[in-house]
């Protein structure tokens, strides 16, 4: 069945005219005549059977329907332009679209990606933040790195590393102490991680403590937010050391207790079944597993 879609030329003309609320300025922007703009708008209104502009001697003004439609058209044209530029930018290159949990991507993966580029200059890796699982069929992603239990339908999983977070805080909060006891930590403001809501409870339970307020405190979605809050003396946080190595080395954060939280969950590379034969993903998978093994053996 034929789609009921106006011509692209008419939509581009309408979007420019709506943005300027001027046929003259739209014509100047698109390097066409004002008459051409008028004809495109008229044909679009006829196609829609809706008046988009009110004409007067003073110029044109969007109707309510025109204003609503212009916002939707602008959004869709922006999306088409982004997709077009993306395809043009690839120029036949071998590209991996990777979804990655944010702090892992910025703090651990990106500092190592130069090595992959050196080994595989023909492959481009694009990174996009995703904090939770999704349906690969609904996206353009070729693979994902996420933290969980590898229970992701329709995928092949590859374990990279665990987290093993430890309590950290600012050196000012720790003061002259060498470290905090578990009981002392229970008295401090506890900074919570949104996607690890039971982390503090599990940590205290491992220390044989039952703390009623173990799930109270401000919540932050990203470890990067959590570390910033801890650095600004807002409380104590459970963070994997490998995600805050720079902050620890610089003395902006200190380990408040050496007791790490063990977990069966880990960081995984997830590849959808339809992509498992990809040569570029094979190369990236092997490189990433090697990097994670090297890191784990040196911890």
Buried (B, 14 or more C-beta within 10 A) or exposed (E): EEEEEBEEBBBBBBBBBBBBBBBEBBBBBBEBEBEBBBBBBEBBBEEBEEEBBEEEEEEBEBBEEBEEBBEEBBEEBEEEEEEEEEEEEEEEEBBBBBBBBBBBBBBBBEEBBEEBEEEBEEBBBBBBEBBEBBEBEEBEBBBBBBBBEBEBEEBBBBEBBBBBBBBBBBEEBBEEEEBBEBEEBBEBBBBBBEBBEEBBBBBBBEBEBEBEEBBEBEBBEBBBBBBBBBBEEBBBBBBBBBBBBEBBEEEBBBBBBEBBBEBEEBBBBBBBEEBEEBEBBEBBBEBBBEBBEEBEEEE
